[in-house]
Amino acid sequence: MTLVVTDGARKLLAKRGRDPVHGARPLKRSIQRLVQDPLAMMLLEGKFSDGDTVEVDVRNGELTFNKAKVATPAA
C-alpha cells in the first residue's frame, strides 16, 4: 500500500501535534492516533488492500482516507 498525504492533512497534523515544550513527541502521538490507528482499522475491515494507494486529506476539519485514483502508465 502507498500512502499519499495532502498538504491540508500535513497542516492539520502539524497543528494538532504542535507542542513547543515537548518537541516531536506530541506530533508522533497525533500521527499514531489520527492516521495509523484509523488506517489499521480500515485495513482490518477490508476497505483497503495490498497495492492500493490511499490518500489522506482533510474534510470539515477531520482527516479522510480514500482510495486514490492512480494513472496507469501507457503501454
PyMOL commands that set and color helices and strands:
alter all, ss='L'
color gray80, all
select helices_A, chain A and resi 7-16+25-44
alter helices_A, ss='H'
color red, helices_A
select strands_A, chain A and resi 2-5+53-59+62-67
alter strands_A, ss='S'
color yellow, strands_A
deselect
rebuild
show_as cartoon
